[in-house]
Structure formats: structure tokens, C-alpha cells
């Protein structure tokens, strides 16, 4: 995970939260965040994209989120909603960002800014969205991990053969020790 992107997500989450709560103009929030924060190690282009494109696509993002919620979207904690919208944006519009990165970043942001158990809620929603929006990527990852596990698995050796090998090794060790 790129630290610059992580910082961009972190600041974008805070800026999106400010936008949701205040309804302030995005350009003003953008300028304020760039003045108030050290942006030297932040992927500023990505920060700007998230800050402006998440609100521009709010209805579509909310349409993806709503079916997975256990409550009306208006009742979701505002910081968790900002994190979910950011995550759904990345899953829907940024196929270059792996779904596992999206989920991990969302969980980490929820642990930092959300309610005590909010990260579990964010994890379950983003996981469900990944199954919907990134199904092909998930299947490919699962297929790859299964084939990797099979190729790394030790070859099965029959009990008779393993006893013969073990007996031969112990016999050669005894001869080697006795011969010295």
C-alpha cells in the first residue's frame, strides 16, 4: 500500500465527513485541507479525485451500499458513511486498486475515526460490495491461492516408504558416527 495514497484516503475521509456534516462547498473544503495539512507526502491528485468524485457519484454509491445495510442510509454514522462511500468509489471506479486494499484501508480508517466496533461494520459492508462489484477479481484470487497452495503442498509419501527412508538415514548416521 502506498503511504501517499493512504494519507490521501485519510484526509479525503475527513474532508468528506466535513462535507457531509456542513454541506460546505467542496472547493472551499479542498482549499482549507490543503492549507491546514502537510500535503508534501500525500498523493494530492488522488486526494482531489476522492474529494470531488465521491460527492459527484453519491447517489450511485449509495445505491450500491443501501441493500447491504441493516438500517436506512441516513442512520449510518456519518464517518462510517464517508468511509463506505470512499471504498465503494474505489471498487466501482478504480479497478487499479485491488479489492483487498480497499477493504483493508476502509477497516483501518474505521478503526481510526469510527465508533468502537465500526470497523467490523465497514468490513462486512465492503466485503459484501467486493463480492458484487469485484466478483471476477475475487474468483481469480481464490483460484490463484488454491493453485499456489496445491503446488506448495508436500508430496504425499506412503508410510512404508517414509519408514524405509527413515531407517536408511538412521543406519547411515550410525555408520558415520561409528566410523570416526
Number of C-alpha atoms within 10 A of each C-alpha: 9 9 11 17 18 20 18 24 24 20 23 26 28 19 21 27 18 17 19 15 11 10 11 11 9 17 12 11 18 19 10 12 16 16 10 8 10 9 16 9 12 20 17 18 11 17 24 17 12 24 25 16 13 22 19 11 12 15 12 15 20 16 11 20 19 14 14 14 14 11 10 9 16 9 10 14 13 17 22 24 23 25 30 29 27 25 31 28 23 20 25 17 13 13 13 8 12 15 26 15 15 23 24 18 21 27 25 18 23 26 17 13 17 20 14 10 10 18 22 14 18 25 20 15 22 28 18 16 23 23 14 14 19 17 13 12 16 17 12 11 12 12 12 12 12 12 12 11 11 11 10 9 9 8 8 7 9 8 9 9 10 12 12 11 12 12 12 12 12 12 11 12 12 11 11 10 8 8 7 5
